[in-house]
Amino acid sequence: MTMSGLEIAAGVLLILASLVIILVVLVQESKEQGLTSAIGGGSNESFYGRNSGRTRDAKLSRFTKIAAIVFFVVTLAVNIISSIQK
């Protein structure tokens, strides 16, 4: 069974997307506040909490979501293409 060029390109894209997801998740800081958040409620009323959409972690989180969506869509496309060719 030979693989088409489209399947090879999709496989390469899947590998790249998975590497991006791994690297971006490793770079992100932990959102776990620990016991102080559980007892005190963990309020985000500070300047940092209100402007969290512009921070580095927010951008990394958004990038992670985009890479996960690309990974999911390409995986579905490869499965559909391979089932049609059989």
For each residue, the residues with C-beta under 8 A, 3 or more apart:
1:
2:
3: 7 8 11
4: 7 8 81 85
5: 8 9
6: 9 10 81
7: 3 4 10 11 78 81 82
8: 3 4 5 11 12
9: 5 6 12 13
10: 6 7 13 14 74 77 78 81
11: 3 7 8 14 15 78
12: 8 9 15 16
13: 9 10 16 17 70 74
14: 10 11 17 18 71 74 75 78
15: 11 12 18 19
16: 12 13 19 20
17: 13 14 20 21 67 70 71 74
18: 14 15 21 22 71
19: 15 16 22 23
20: 16 17 23 24 63 67
21: 17 18 24 25 64 67 68 71
22: 18 19 25 26
23: 19 20 26 27
24: 20 21 27 28 60 63 64 67
25: 21 22 28 64
26: 22 23
27: 23 24 60
28: 24 25 57 60 61 64
29: 57
30:
31:
32: 37
33: 36 37 38 42
34: 37 38
35: 38 39
36: 33 39 40 42
37: 32 33 34 40 41 42
38: 33 34 35 42
39: 35 36
40: 36 37 43
41: 37
42: 33 36 37 38
43: 40 46 49
44: 48 49 50 52
45: 49 50
46: 43 49 50
47: 50 51
48: 44 51 52 55
49: 43 44 45 46 52
50: 44 45 46 47
51: 47 48 54 55
52: 44 48 49 55 57 58
53: 58
54: 51 58
55: 48 51 52 58 59
56: 59 60
57: 28 29 52 60 61
58: 52 53 54 55 61 62
59: 55 56 62 63
60: 24 27 28 56 57 63 64
61: 28 57 58 64 65
62: 58 59 65 66
63: 20 24 59 60 66 67
64: 21 24 25 28 60 61 67 68
65: 61 62 68 69
66: 62 63 69 70
67: 17 20 21 24 63 64 70 71
68: 21 64 65 71 72
69: 65 66 72 73
70: 13 17 66 67 73 74
71: 14 17 18 21 67 68 74 75
72: 68 69 75 76
73: 69 70 76 77
74: 10 13 14 17 70 71 77 78
75: 14 71 72 78 79
76: 72 73 79 80
77: 10 73 74 80 81
78: 7 10 11 14 74 75 81 82
79: 75 76 82 83
80: 76 77 83 84
81: 4 6 7 10 77 78 84 85
82: 7 78 79 85 86
83: 79 80 86
84: 80 81
85: 4 81 82
86: 82 83
